[in-house]
Structure formats: structure tokens, C-alpha cells
């Protein structure tokens, strides 16, 4: 059993081109009355094709050429499209600047809290130069404020 494939517009166009090429090739050898009938038939087919194209609704959007590329739209919309295409870039740059400012503010706040904790502590200034001072800071950060230290004596 042979399977029939649907006929597409491409197949019809190819067939038409082959028939037209064959007719053009043998045009001189045809009698005058047949040549005249073929000319008349071609003119009628072209007229019908023009009418069909004119009455068919145009569903494709209009394309205009801007530079080396095609773009949707019409004349006069180029400036607005360019400005609208810059909007995402401006939003991205603004968001990145806000993130940078937020991180900068968090770093300053953390440094200020550390400075305030160091200055309000009852530690002598000579202890800051001690190599074990970083251990003291890490132990102090691990303890909860208000919780009692089991190693400390009161």
C-alpha cells in the first residue's frame, strides 16, 4: 500500500514551473492557434492570481528595513523603539548600583558594630596587640548575650 502525502503549495509551484519550462522550450514548434490559446490562458491565470492576492486579507505585520536588519513597525516609531530598548539596560544598571550601595552600607554597619563592641569592652588597650586576641574575639562572638559562661568565675 502506498501512502499518499498531502499536496503542498511547494509541490504545486514546482509542477507549475516544470510545465512552464516545458511550454517555453517547445513554444516555437507549436502551431499558431495553440500558441495564441496558451497566451490567452496565461493572461487569464495572471489576472485571477492578481485578483486573489488583492482580495486576500493581509495578516502579516508590516516589516520595515532599518539599517541592515528588518524591524516590525512603521515610519516614525524608530525613536520610541530605541528608547524602549534602552529601558532594560537602565533598570539593570540601577539595580546593580542599589545592590552595591546596600552591600557598602552593610559593611559599614558591621564595622561600626565591631568598633563599638571593642571600645565598650573592659579590655586594656595592650590586649589588642596580643596574638591571642583573635581567639578572644571568636570565643566572645560564640557566646550568647545574657547567657552565663560556665568557665567564668564571679
LUMLUMFI-364036 format. One line per field, with one value per residue (C-alpha): residue number from 0; residue in three letters; chain; x, y, z. Coordinates in steps of 0.5 Angstrom, whole numbers, plus 500, padded with zeros to 3 digits. Example, Ala and Ser with C-alpha at 12.3 -4.5 7.8 and 13.67 -1.06 7.14 Angstrom:
BEGIN
vovo	0:1
marpa	ALA:SER
lumlum	A:A
u	525:527
v	491:498
w	516:514
This chain:
BEGIN
vovo	0:1:2:3:4:5:6:7:8:9:10:11:12:13:14:15:16:17:18:19:20:21:22:23:24:25:26:27:28:29:30:31:32:33:34:35:36:37:38:39:40:41:42:43:44:45:46:47:48:49:50:51:52:53:54:55:56:57:58:59:60:61:62:63:64:65:66:67:68:69:70:71:72:73:74:75:76:77:78:79:80:81:82:83:84:85:86:87:88:89:90:91:92:93:94:95:96:97:98:99:100:101:102:103:104:105:106:107:108:109:110:111:112:113:114:115:116:117:118:119:120:121:122:123:124:125:126:127:128:129:130:131:132:133:134:135:136:137:138:139:140:141:142:143:144:145:146:147:148:149:150:151:152:153
marpa	UNK:UNK:UNK:UNK:UNK:UNK:UNK:UNK:UNK:UNK:UNK:UNK:UNK:UNK:UNK:UNK:UNK:UNK:UNK:UNK:UNK:UNK:UNK:UNK:UNK:UNK:UNK:UNK:UNK:UNK:UNK:UNK:UNK:UNK:UNK:UNK:UNK:UNK:UNK:UNK:UNK:UNK:UNK:UNK:UNK:UNK:UNK:UNK:UNK:UNK:UNK:UNK:UNK:UNK:UNK:UNK:UNK:UNK:UNK:UNK:UNK:UNK:UNK:UNK:UNK:UNK:UNK:UNK:UNK:UNK:UNK:UNK:UNK:UNK:UNK:UNK:UNK:UNK:UNK:UNK:UNK:UNK:UNK:UNK:UNK:UNK:UNK:UNK:UNK:UNK:UNK:UNK:UNK:UNK:UNK:UNK:UNK:UNK:UNK:UNK:UNK:UNK:UNK:UNK:UNK:UNK:UNK:UNK:UNK:UNK:UNK:UNK:UNK:UNK:UNK:UNK:UNK:UNK:UNK:UNK:UNK:UNK:UNK:UNK:UNK:UNK:UNK:UNK:UNK:UNK:UNK:UNK:UNK:UNK:UNK:UNK:UNK:UNK:UNK:UNK:UNK:UNK:UNK:UNK:UNK:UNK:UNK:UNK:UNK:UNK:UNK:UNK:UNK:UNK
lumlum	A:A:A:A:A:A:A:A:A:A:A:A:A:A:A:A:A:A:A:A:A:A:A:A:A:A:A:A:A:A:A:A:A:A:A:A:A:A:A:A:A:A:A:A:A:A:A:A:A:A:A:A:A:A:A:A:A:A:A:A:A:A:A:A:A:A:A:A:A:A:A:A:A:A:A:A:A:A:A:A:A:A:A:A:A:A:A:A:A:A:A:A:A:A:A:A:A:A:A:A:A:A:A:A:A:A:A:A:A:A:A:A:A:A:A:A:A:A:A:A:A:A:A:A:A:A:A:A:A:A:A:A:A:A:A:A:A:A:A:A:A:A:A:A:A:A:A:A:A:A:A:A:A:A
u	500:503:502:499:503:499:500:503:504:511:509:504:509:515:510:508:515:516:510:512:519:517:512:517:522:517:514:517:515:507:502:500:493:495:501:495:491:496:498:491:490:497:494:487:491:496:489:486:492:493:485:486:492:489:482:486:487:494:495:503:505:509:516:521:528:533:540:542:536:529:524:517:513:512:515:516:517:524:526:521:523:531:529:525:530:535:530:532:539:538:534:540:545:540:539:547:548:543:546:553:550:547:553:557:552:552:560:560:555:558:565:561:558:565:569:563:564:571:571:566:569:573:579:586:589:595:591:589:596:596:597:591:586:583:582:578:574:572:570:566:562:560:557:550:549:546:548:552:559:561:568:568:568:564
v	500:507:512:519:525:532:536:543:550:548:542:546:551:546:543:550:552:545:546:553:551:545:550:555:550:548:554:555:548:549:551:559:557:553:559:564:560:559:566:568:563:565:572:570:566:572:576:571:571:579:579:573:577:583:581:576:579:581:578:579:585:590:590:596:596:600:599:592:589:588:591:591:597:603:610:615:609:608:613:610:603:606:609:603:598:602:602:595:597:603:598:593:599:602:595:594:601:599:593:596:601:596:592:598:600:593:593:600:598:591:595:600:595:592:598:600:593:594:601:599:593:593:590:594:597:593:587:589:587:580:575:571:577:574:568:572:575:569:566:572:572:565:566:569:576:574:567:565:563:556:558:565:566:571
w	500:498:503:500:502:502:496:499:496:494:490:486:485:483:478:475:474:470:466:464:463:458:455:454:451:446:444:437:435:437:432:432:434:440:442:442:446:451:451:453:458:461:462:465:470:472:472:477:481:482:484:489:492:492:496:501:508:509:516:516:520:516:516:515:514:519:517:516:519:519:524:526:526:521:520:526:531:531:536:541:540:541:548:550:548:553:559:561:561:565:570:570:572:577:580:581:584:589:591:591:596:600:601:602:608:611:611:615:620:621:622:627:631:632:634:639:642:642:645:650:653:659:656:657:650:651:650:643:641:644:639:642:642:636:640:645:640:637:644:645:639:640:647:647:650:657:658:663:662:666:666:668:676:679
